[in-house]
Amino acid sequence: MRQTLPLTLALLLLGAAAHAQESGRPQPQSFRIEWARLPPTMRPGVEGYVYNDSSWRVTNVRLRAQVTDGSGRVVRESVASVWGNVGARGRAFFKLSPLADGESYELSVVSFDLISQEGP
């Protein structure tokens, strides 16, 4: 009995790992981000979309927004929230503070919460 317990536990862990891989749980790399400065004729700011390339509906998506100067040096950093849920293979809107001339954003997804897996 004692010899089969470690084997049983190992098989259970392998099965759970295989199930997690099959379920395609999203990782931060499962998201694409596009953004653009608003035209000067509009209120200053930056708008964009987060694209969810996974099969999971997610919520509470948080972005790391690093502002870089013309030389690529990070001059400030913040965390921004994406509004609402992002459906599987869907997108969601976000808005950020305006940038000064010569500045740019480097954006990445740092966290999110799973809601449910969606069908094909």
C-alpha positions as CSV (number, residue, x, y, z in Angstrom):
1,M,0.0,0.0,0.0
2,R,2.8,2.5,0.9
3,Q,4.6,1.8,-2.4
4,T,1.5,2.6,-4.5
5,L,0.7,5.9,-2.7
6,P,3.6,7.8,-4.3
7,L,2.9,6.3,-7.7
8,T,-0.8,7.2,-7.4
9,L,0.1,10.8,-6.4
10,A,2.5,11.1,-9.3
11,L,-0.1,9.9,-11.7
12,L,-2.7,12.4,-10.3
13,L,-0.2,15.3,-10.6
14,L,0.7,14.3,-14.2
15,G,-3.0,14.1,-15.1
16,A,-3.7,17.5,-13.6
17,A,-0.8,19.1,-15.4
18,A,-2.0,17.5,-18.7
19,H,-5.5,18.8,-18.1
20,A,-4.2,22.3,-17.4
21,Q,-2.2,22.2,-20.7
22,E,-5.2,20.9,-22.6
23,S,-7.5,23.6,-21.2
24,G,-5.2,26.3,-22.7
25,R,-5.3,28.5,-19.7
26,P,-4.1,32.0,-20.8
27,Q,-0.7,33.4,-19.9
28,P,0.3,37.1,-20.2
29,Q,1.7,36.2,-23.6
30,S,-1.8,35.2,-24.7
31,F,-2.7,38.9,-25.1
32,R,-1.8,41.4,-27.8
33,I,-2.0,45.1,-27.3
34,E,-2.5,47.9,-29.8
35,W,-2.6,51.6,-29.0
36,A,-2.6,55.0,-30.6
37,R,-2.3,58.6,-29.6
38,L,-5.6,60.5,-30.1
39,P,-5.4,63.1,-32.8
40,P,-4.7,66.7,-31.7
41,T,-8.3,67.7,-32.5
42,M,-9.5,65.4,-29.7
43,R,-9.0,65.4,-26.0
44,P,-5.4,64.4,-25.3
45,G,-4.7,60.8,-24.4
46,V,-3.9,57.3,-25.7
47,E,-6.5,54.7,-26.5
48,G,-6.1,51.1,-27.4
49,Y,-7.3,47.5,-27.3
50,V,-6.2,44.3,-25.5
51,Y,-6.8,41.2,-27.7
52,N,-7.3,37.9,-25.9
53,D,-6.0,35.1,-28.1
54,S,-7.0,32.4,-25.6
55,S,-10.2,30.3,-25.3
56,W,-10.9,31.8,-21.9
57,R,-13.1,34.8,-20.9
58,V,-11.1,36.9,-18.5
59,T,-11.7,40.0,-16.3
60,N,-9.7,42.4,-14.2
61,V,-7.0,42.7,-16.8
62,R,-4.2,45.0,-15.6
63,L,-1.6,46.5,-17.8
64,R,1.9,47.7,-16.9
65,A,2.4,51.0,-18.7
66,Q,6.0,52.0,-19.0
67,V,6.7,55.4,-20.5
68,T,10.0,55.7,-22.4
69,D,11.8,58.7,-23.6
70,G,13.4,59.2,-27.0
71,S,16.4,57.1,-26.0
72,G,14.3,54.2,-24.8
73,R,14.9,54.9,-21.1
74,V,11.9,54.3,-18.8
75,V,10.9,57.6,-17.2
76,R,7.8,56.5,-15.4
77,E,5.6,53.5,-14.9
78,S,2.0,52.9,-13.8
79,V,-0.6,50.1,-13.8
80,A,-3.8,50.6,-15.8
81,S,-7.1,48.6,-15.8
82,V,-8.9,47.4,-18.9
83,W,-12.6,48.0,-18.7
84,G,-15.0,45.0,-18.5
85,N,-14.5,41.4,-19.5
86,V,-12.5,40.2,-22.5
87,G,-14.1,37.3,-24.2
88,A,-12.2,34.4,-25.7
89,R,-10.6,35.6,-29.0
90,G,-12.1,39.0,-28.2
91,R,-10.9,42.5,-27.4
92,A,-11.5,45.2,-24.8
93,F,-10.9,48.9,-24.8
94,F,-8.6,50.9,-22.5
95,K,-7.5,54.6,-22.2
96,L,-4.2,56.0,-20.9
97,S,-2.8,59.4,-20.0
98,P,-1.4,61.5,-22.8
99,L,2.3,61.4,-23.6
100,A,4.7,64.2,-24.1
101,D,6.5,64.7,-27.4
102,G,9.2,62.0,-27.8
103,E,7.6,59.6,-25.3
104,S,6.2,56.2,-26.0
105,Y,4.4,53.5,-24.1
106,E,5.6,49.9,-23.6
107,L,2.6,47.9,-22.5
108,S,2.2,44.4,-21.1
109,V,-0.4,42.4,-19.4
110,V,0.6,41.7,-15.8
111,S,-2.5,40.1,-14.3
112,F,-6.0,39.0,-15.0
113,D,-8.7,36.7,-13.6
114,L,-10.3,33.8,-15.3
115,I,-14.1,33.7,-15.7
116,S,-14.7,30.6,-17.9
117,Q,-13.5,28.6,-20.8
118,E,-15.5,29.2,-24.0
119,G,-16.2,26.9,-26.9
120,P,-14.7,27.2,-30.4
